[in-house]
Amino acid sequence: MGALLFILLLVLIFFGLPIGFCILLSSTVFLQVTSLKPLLVVAQKLALGLDSSSLLAIPLFTLMGYIMESCGLSKRLIDWVYSLFGGFKGAMGLVTIICCTIFAALSGSGPATVAAIGSILIPAMIENGYPPKTAAGLTAMAGALGPIIPPSIVMIVYGTTMGVSITKMFMGGVVPGILIAICLAVANTIKTRKLPLKVNLERHSLKEQLLVTWKALPTLLLPVIILGGIYGGIFTPTESATVGVVYSFVLALVYHKVTVKSFIDSVKKTIETSAMICFLIAGASVFCWILSTTQIPTKIANFVVPMLGGSQALYWILLLIVLLFIGCLMESLASVVMLAPVLAPIGLAMGINEIHLGVVFCISLIVGFVTPPFGANLFTVVGITKQPFGEVVIGVLPFLAASFIALILCIIFPPIVTFLPSLLSA
């Protein structure tokens, strides 16, 4: 009976229908065919699926990201980072990685990070002597930090779908995000050793350095306020998103960077993005209820765990293969609501920590988001640089390998993920 649900889902996906519609329609048809419950339960579960205050964080963080993107705050951030690290070979690549890391904590979106940082720094890297494919590949991979470093919409959706603490998911994503950034910086250093790059020998005076820092300080304070407030127990992720929207809007007003048109555009984009995400979550609530009622995840776990001999290593290998493959084909939020209810219970049955599993699950999908041949970040970079897609793929491979190494380290050493959440529990 469970096979029918997945066959219906795959057939609808094959015909190219939107993922949220595929999930909801396959669930509805399944209920009708099997007479498991009256169809009235679909409406009930749709409403219950969205009846969570945590979901308010999604449109709020999305709006905050669009406001930050539209008011040009990335330029102040780039100037500040370049003033600190611009005096040695390969500095432009390092500046790109650091800026993407910081902007990730502002927007929470991979494509938004790529667009905001890449539109400025990719031309600057090429002018500095980087091959266009290397500049594009580095930016595509560094932009993937957006959904990893909190606030992360992917983690909010995972936490809501699986009933895991979103605050702990956020805390679990901090160190892995920084680790990926470090691995990318090492890859950039190795990659640029033999490149004839220009080196900026000009040094900023203390006065100039203080001036650049002063200009960037309001932008740098935003992630401190949001994450510090969450981790300090001052406010919840939803409340922090509200603070972030108000702060970013005031910042845009102070800098005279917001217009009625730009604000309306940001709201429109937020409505479109949030509607898509909420439709996914609502459909997933029906899907997850069917899985729970029919005990499909339990049956799969009872079947798979003995096959794997209870080996967590084999489970991680299987999970990575599936998530990296699906991640390059399908949008990460859709992948979470489809796969997490099926694959995560197997890992939990093997005794894997739920935060460790959740964070690695999300990171794997996000790395898949940059994996050829269909990684969405790659197409965003192609749109910015006008480089051939094949060249961008070649350019991203060394940095993709560096991110994969960081991902493997997160699996082998669980405290990388669980250390900060365990402090919260303590």
Secondary structure as a PSIPRED ss2 file (coil, helix, strand):
# PSIPRED VFORMAT (PSIPRED V4.0)

   1 M C   1.000  0.000  0.000
   2 G H   0.000  1.000  0.000
   3 A H   0.000  1.000  0.000
   4 L H   0.000  1.000  0.000
   5 L H   0.000  1.000  0.000
   6 F H   0.000  1.000  0.000
   7 I H   0.000  1.000  0.000
   8 L H   0.000  1.000  0.000
   9 L H   0.000  1.000  0.000
  10 L H   0.000  1.000  0.000
  11 V H   0.000  1.000  0.000
  12 L H   0.000  1.000  0.000
  13 I H   0.000  1.000  0.000
  14 F H   0.000  1.000  0.000
  15 F C   1.000  0.000  0.000
  16 G C   1.000  0.000  0.000
  17 L C   1.000  0.000  0.000
  18 P C   1.000  0.000  0.000
  19 I H   0.000  1.000  0.000
  20 G H   0.000  1.000  0.000
  21 F H   0.000  1.000  0.000
  22 C H   0.000  1.000  0.000
  23 I H   0.000  1.000  0.000
  24 L H   0.000  1.000  0.000
  25 L H   0.000  1.000  0.000
  26 S H   0.000  1.000  0.000
  27 S H   0.000  1.000  0.000
  28 T H   0.000  1.000  0.000
  29 V H   0.000  1.000  0.000
  30 F H   0.000  1.000  0.000
  31 L H   0.000  1.000  0.000
  32 Q H   0.000  1.000  0.000
  33 V H   0.000  1.000  0.000
  34 T H   0.000  1.000  0.000
  35 S C   1.000  0.000  0.000
  36 L C   1.000  0.000  0.000
  37 K C   1.000  0.000  0.000
  38 P C   1.000  0.000  0.000
  39 L C   1.000  0.000  0.000
  40 L H   0.000  1.000  0.000
  41 V H   0.000  1.000  0.000
  42 V H   0.000  1.000  0.000
  43 A H   0.000  1.000  0.000
  44 Q H   0.000  1.000  0.000
  45 K H   0.000  1.000  0.000
  46 L H   0.000  1.000  0.000
  47 A H   0.000  1.000  0.000
  48 L H   0.000  1.000  0.000
  49 G H   0.000  1.000  0.000
  50 L C   1.000  0.000  0.000
  51 D C   1.000  0.000  0.000
  52 S C   1.000  0.000  0.000
  53 S H   0.000  1.000  0.000
  54 S H   0.000  1.000  0.000
  55 L H   0.000  1.000  0.000
  56 L H   0.000  1.000  0.000
  57 A H   0.000  1.000  0.000
  58 I H   0.000  1.000  0.000
  59 P H   0.000  1.000  0.000
  60 L H   0.000  1.000  0.000
  61 F H   0.000  1.000  0.000
  62 T H   0.000  1.000  0.000
  63 L H   0.000  1.000  0.000
  64 M H   0.000  1.000  0.000
  65 G H   0.000  1.000  0.000
  66 Y H   0.000  1.000  0.000
  67 I H   0.000  1.000  0.000
  68 M H   0.000  1.000  0.000
  69 E H   0.000  1.000  0.000
  70 S H   0.000  1.000  0.000
  71 C C   1.000  0.000  0.000
  72 G C   1.000  0.000  0.000
  73 L H   0.000  1.000  0.000
  74 S H   0.000  1.000  0.000
  75 K H   0.000  1.000  0.000
  76 R H   0.000  1.000  0.000
  77 L H   0.000  1.000  0.000
  78 I H   0.000  1.000  0.000
  79 D H   0.000  1.000  0.000
  80 W H   0.000  1.000  0.000
  81 V H   0.000  1.000  0.000
  82 Y H   0.000  1.000  0.000
  83 S H   0.000  1.000  0.000
  84 L H   0.000  1.000  0.000
  85 F H   0.000  1.000  0.000
  86 G C   1.000  0.000  0.000
  87 G C   1.000  0.000  0.000
  88 F C   1.000  0.000  0.000
  89 K C   1.000  0.000  0.000
  90 G C   1.000  0.000  0.000
  91 A H   0.000  1.000  0.000
  92 M H   0.000  1.000  0.000
  93 G H   0.000  1.000  0.000
  94 L H   0.000  1.000  0.000
  95 V H   0.000  1.000  0.000
  96 T H   0.000  1.000  0.000
  97 I H   0.000  1.000  0.000
  98 I H   0.000  1.000  0.000
  99 C H   0.000  1.000  0.000
 100 C H   0.000  1.000  0.000
 101 T H   0.000  1.000  0.000
 102 I H   0.000  1.000  0.000
 103 F H   0.000  1.000  0.000
 104 A H   0.000  1.000  0.000
 105 A H   0.000  1.000  0.000
 106 L H   0.000  1.000  0.000
 107 S H   0.000  1.000  0.000
 108 G C   1.000  0.000  0.000
 109 S C   1.000  0.000  0.000
 110 G H   0.000  1.000  0.000
 111 P H   0.000  1.000  0.000
 112 A H   0.000  1.000  0.000
 113 T H   0.000  1.000  0.000
 114 V H   0.000  1.000  0.000
 115 A H   0.000  1.000  0.000
 116 A H   0.000  1.000  0.000
 117 I H   0.000  1.000  0.000
 118 G H   0.000  1.000  0.000
 119 S H   0.000  1.000  0.000
 120 I H   0.000  1.000  0.000
 121 L H   0.000  1.000  0.000
 122 I H   0.000  1.000  0.000
 123 P H   0.000  1.000  0.000
 124 A H   0.000  1.000  0.000
 125 M H   0.000  1.000  0.000
 126 I H   0.000  1.000  0.000
 127 E H   0.000  1.000  0.000
 128 N H   0.000  1.000  0.000
 129 G C   1.000  0.000  0.000
 130 Y C   1.000  0.000  0.000
 131 P C   1.000  0.000  0.000
 132 P H   0.000  1.000  0.000
 133 K H   0.000  1.000  0.000
 134 T H   0.000  1.000  0.000
 135 A H   0.000  1.000  0.000
 136 A H   0.000  1.000  0.000
 137 G H   0.000  1.000  0.000
 138 L H   0.000  1.000  0.000
 139 T H   0.000  1.000  0.000
 140 A H   0.000  1.000  0.000
 141 M H   0.000  1.000  0.000
 142 A H   0.000  1.000  0.000
 143 G H   0.000  1.000  0.000
 144 A C   1.000  0.000  0.000
 145 L C   1.000  0.000  0.000
 146 G C   1.000  0.000  0.000
 147 P C   1.000  0.000  0.000
 148 I C   1.000  0.000  0.000
 149 I C   1.000  0.000  0.000
 150 P C   1.000  0.000  0.000
 151 P C   1.000  0.000  0.000
 152 S C   1.000  0.000  0.000
 153 I H   0.000  1.000  0.000
 154 V H   0.000  1.000  0.000
 155 M H   0.000  1.000  0.000
 156 I H   0.000  1.000  0.000
 157 V H   0.000  1.000  0.000
 158 Y H   0.000  1.000  0.000
 159 G H   0.000  1.000  0.000
 160 T H   0.000  1.000  0.000
 161 T H   0.000  1.000  0.000
 162 M H   0.000  1.000  0.000
 163 G C   1.000  0.000  0.000
 164 V C   1.000  0.000  0.000
 165 S C   1.000  0.000  0.000
 166 I H   0.000  1.000  0.000
 167 T H   0.000  1.000  0.000
 168 K H   0.000  1.000  0.000
 169 M H   0.000  1.000  0.000
 170 F H   0.000  1.000  0.000
 171 M H   0.000  1.000  0.000
 172 G H   0.000  1.000  0.000
 173 G H   0.000  1.000  0.000
 174 V H   0.000  1.000  0.000
 175 V H   0.000  1.000  0.000
 176 P H   0.000  1.000  0.000
 177 G H   0.000  1.000  0.000
 178 I H   0.000  1.000  0.000
 179 L H   0.000  1.000  0.000
 180 I H   0.000  1.000  0.000
 181 A H   0.000  1.000  0.000
 182 I H   0.000  1.000  0.000
 183 C H   0.000  1.000  0.000
 184 L H   0.000  1.000  0.000
 185 A H   0.000  1.000  0.000
 186 V H   0.000  1.000  0.000
 187 A H   0.000  1.000  0.000
 188 N H   0.000  1.000  0.000
 189 T H   0.000  1.000  0.000
 190 I H   0.000  1.000  0.000
 191 K H   0.000  1.000  0.000
 192 T H   0.000  1.000  0.000
 193 R C   1.000  0.000  0.000
 194 K C   1.000  0.000  0.000
 195 L C   1.000  0.000  0.000
 196 P C   1.000  0.000  0.000
 197 L C   1.000  0.000  0.000
 198 K C   1.000  0.000  0.000
 199 V C   1.000  0.000  0.000
 200 N C   1.000  0.000  0.000
 201 L C   1.000  0.000  0.000
 202 E C   1.000  0.000  0.000
 203 R C   1.000  0.000  0.000
 204 H C   1.000  0.000  0.000
 205 S C   1.000  0.000  0.000
 206 L H   0.000  1.000  0.000
 207 K H   0.000  1.000  0.000
 208 E H   0.000  1.000  0.000
 209 Q H   0.000  1.000  0.000
 210 L H   0.000  1.000  0.000
 211 L H   0.000  1.000  0.000
 212 V H   0.000  1.000  0.000
 213 T H   0.000  1.000  0.000
 214 W H   0.000  1.000  0.000
 215 K H   0.000  1.000  0.000
 216 A H   0.000  1.000  0.000
 217 L H   0.000  1.000  0.000
 218 P H   0.000  1.000  0.000
 219 T H   0.000  1.000  0.000
 220 L H   0.000  1.000  0.000
 221 L H   0.000  1.000  0.000
 222 L H   0.000  1.000  0.000
 223 P H   0.000  1.000  0.000
 224 V H   0.000  1.000  0.000
 225 I H   0.000  1.000  0.000
 226 I H   0.000  1.000  0.000
 227 L H   0.000  1.000  0.000
 228 G H   0.000  1.000  0.000
 229 G H   0.000  1.000  0.000
 230 I H   0.000  1.000  0.000
 231 Y H   0.000  1.000  0.000
 232 G C   1.000  0.000  0.000
 233 G C   1.000  0.000  0.000
 234 I C   1.000  0.000  0.000
 235 F C   1.000  0.000  0.000
 236 T C   1.000  0.000  0.000
 237 P H   0.000  1.000  0.000
 238 T H   0.000  1.000  0.000
 239 E H   0.000  1.000  0.000
 240 S H   0.000  1.000  0.000
 241 A H   0.000  1.000  0.000
 242 T H   0.000  1.000  0.000
 243 V H   0.000  1.000  0.000
 244 G H   0.000  1.000  0.000
 245 V H   0.000  1.000  0.000
 246 V H   0.000  1.000  0.000
 247 Y H   0.000  1.000  0.000
 248 S H   0.000  1.000  0.000
 249 F H   0.000  1.000  0.000
 250 V H   0.000  1.000  0.000
 251 L H   0.000  1.000  0.000
 252 A H   0.000  1.000  0.000
 253 L H   0.000  1.000  0.000
 254 V H   0.000  1.000  0.000
 255 Y C   1.000  0.000  0.000
 256 H C   1.000  0.000  0.000
 257 K C   1.000  0.000  0.000
 258 V C   1.000  0.000  0.000
 259 T C   1.000  0.000  0.000
 260 V H   0.000  1.000  0.000
 261 K H   0.000  1.000  0.000
 262 S H   0.000  1.000  0.000
 263 F H   0.000  1.000  0.000
 264 I H   0.000  1.000  0.000
 265 D H   0.000  1.000  0.000
 266 S H   0.000  1.000  0.000
 267 V H   0.000  1.000  0.000
 268 K H   0.000  1.000  0.000
 269 K H   0.000  1.000  0.000
 270 T H   0.000  1.000  0.000
 271 I H   0.000  1.000  0.000
 272 E H   0.000  1.000  0.000
 273 T H   0.000  1.000  0.000
 274 S H   0.000  1.000  0.000
 275 A H   0.000  1.000  0.000
 276 M H   0.000  1.000  0.000
 277 I H   0.000  1.000  0.000
 278 C H   0.000  1.000  0.000
 279 F H   0.000  1.000  0.000
 280 L H   0.000  1.000  0.000
 281 I H   0.000  1.000  0.000
 282 A H   0.000  1.000  0.000
 283 G H   0.000  1.000  0.000
 284 A H   0.000  1.000  0.000
 285 S H   0.000  1.000  0.000
 286 V H   0.000  1.000  0.000
 287 F H   0.000  1.000  0.000
 288 C H   0.000  1.000  0.000
 289 W H   0.000  1.000  0.000
 290 I H   0.000  1.000  0.000
 291 L H   0.000  1.000  0.000
 292 S H   0.000  1.000  0.000
 293 T H   0.000  1.000  0.000
 294 T H   0.000  1.000  0.000
 295 Q C   1.000  0.000  0.000
 296 I H   0.000  1.000  0.000
 297 P H   0.000  1.000  0.000
 298 T H   0.000  1.000  0.000
 299 K H   0.000  1.000  0.000
 300 I H   0.000  1.000  0.000
 301 A H   0.000  1.000  0.000
 302 N H   0.000  1.000  0.000
 303 F H   0.000  1.000  0.000
 304 V H   0.000  1.000  0.000
 305 V H   0.000  1.000  0.000
 306 P H   0.000  1.000  0.000
 307 M H   0.000  1.000  0.000
 308 L C   1.000  0.000  0.000
 309 G C   1.000  0.000  0.000
 310 G C   1.000  0.000  0.000
 311 S C   1.000  0.000  0.000
 312 Q H   0.000  1.000  0.000
 313 A H   0.000  1.000  0.000
 314 L H   0.000  1.000  0.000
 315 Y H   0.000  1.000  0.000
 316 W H   0.000  1.000  0.000
 317 I H   0.000  1.000  0.000
 318 L H   0.000  1.000  0.000
 319 L H   0.000  1.000  0.000
 320 L H   0.000  1.000  0.000
 321 I H   0.000  1.000  0.000
 322 V H   0.000  1.000  0.000
 323 L H   0.000  1.000  0.000
 324 L H   0.000  1.000  0.000
 325 F H   0.000  1.000  0.000
 326 I H   0.000  1.000  0.000
 327 G H   0.000  1.000  0.000
 328 C H   0.000  1.000  0.000
 329 L H   0.000  1.000  0.000
 330 M C   1.000  0.000  0.000
 331 E C   1.000  0.000  0.000
 332 S H   0.000  1.000  0.000
 333 L H   0.000  1.000  0.000
 334 A H   0.000  1.000  0.000
 335 S H   0.000  1.000  0.000
 336 V H   0.000  1.000  0.000
 337 V H   0.000  1.000  0.000
 338 M H   0.000  1.000  0.000
 339 L H   0.000  1.000  0.000
 340 A H   0.000  1.000  0.000
 341 P H   0.000  1.000  0.000
 342 V H   0.000  1.000  0.000
 343 L H   0.000  1.000  0.000
 344 A H   0.000  1.000  0.000
 345 P H   0.000  1.000  0.000
 346 I H   0.000  1.000  0.000
 347 G H   0.000  1.000  0.000
 348 L H   0.000  1.000  0.000
 349 A H   0.000  1.000  0.000
 350 M C   1.000  0.000  0.000
 351 G C   1.000  0.000  0.000
 352 I C   1.000  0.000  0.000
 353 N C   1.000  0.000  0.000
 354 E H   0.000  1.000  0.000
 355 I H   0.000  1.000  0.000
 356 H H   0.000  1.000  0.000
 357 L H   0.000  1.000  0.000
 358 G H   0.000  1.000  0.000
 359 V H   0.000  1.000  0.000
 360 V H   0.000  1.000  0.000
 361 F H   0.000  1.000  0.000
 362 C H   0.000  1.000  0.000
 363 I H   0.000  1.000  0.000
 364 S H   0.000  1.000  0.000
 365 L H   0.000  1.000  0.000
 366 I H   0.000  1.000  0.000
 367 V H   0.000  1.000  0.000
 368 G H   0.000  1.000  0.000
 369 F C   1.000  0.000  0.000
 370 V C   1.000  0.000  0.000
 371 T C   1.000  0.000  0.000
 372 P C   1.000  0.000  0.000
 373 P C   1.000  0.000  0.000
 374 F C   1.000  0.000  0.000
 375 G C   1.000  0.000  0.000
 376 A H   0.000  1.000  0.000
 377 N H   0.000  1.000  0.000
 378 L H   0.000  1.000  0.000
 379 F H   0.000  1.000  0.000
 380 T H   0.000  1.000  0.000
 381 V H   0.000  1.000  0.000
 382 V H   0.000  1.000  0.000
 383 G H   0.000  1.000  0.000
 384 I H   0.000  1.000  0.000
 385 T H   0.000  1.000  0.000
 386 K C   1.000  0.000  0.000
 387 Q C   1.000  0.000  0.000
 388 P C   1.000  0.000  0.000
 389 F H   0.000  1.000  0.000
 390 G H   0.000  1.000  0.000
 391 E H   0.000  1.000  0.000
 392 V H   0.000  1.000  0.000
 393 V H   0.000  1.000  0.000
 394 I H   0.000  1.000  0.000
 395 G H   0.000  1.000  0.000
 396 V H   0.000  1.000  0.000
 397 L H   0.000  1.000  0.000
 398 P H   0.000  1.000  0.000
 399 F H   0.000  1.000  0.000
 400 L H   0.000  1.000  0.000
 401 A H   0.000  1.000  0.000
 402 A H   0.000  1.000  0.000
 403 S H   0.000  1.000  0.000
 404 F H   0.000  1.000  0.000
 405 I H   0.000  1.000  0.000
 406 A H   0.000  1.000  0.000
 407 L H   0.000  1.000  0.000
 408 I H   0.000  1.000  0.000
 409 L H   0.000  1.000  0.000
 410 C H   0.000  1.000  0.000
 411 I H   0.000  1.000  0.000
 412 I H   0.000  1.000  0.000
 413 F C   1.000  0.000  0.000
 414 P C   1.000  0.000  0.000
 415 P H   0.000  1.000  0.000
 416 I H   0.000  1.000  0.000
 417 V H   0.000  1.000  0.000
 418 T H   0.000  1.000  0.000
 419 F H   0.000  1.000  0.000
 420 L H   0.000  1.000  0.000
 421 P H   0.000  1.000  0.000
 422 S H   0.000  1.000  0.000
 423 L H   0.000  1.000  0.000
 424 L H   0.000  1.000  0.000
 425 S H   0.000  1.000  0.000
 426 A C   1.000  0.000  0.000
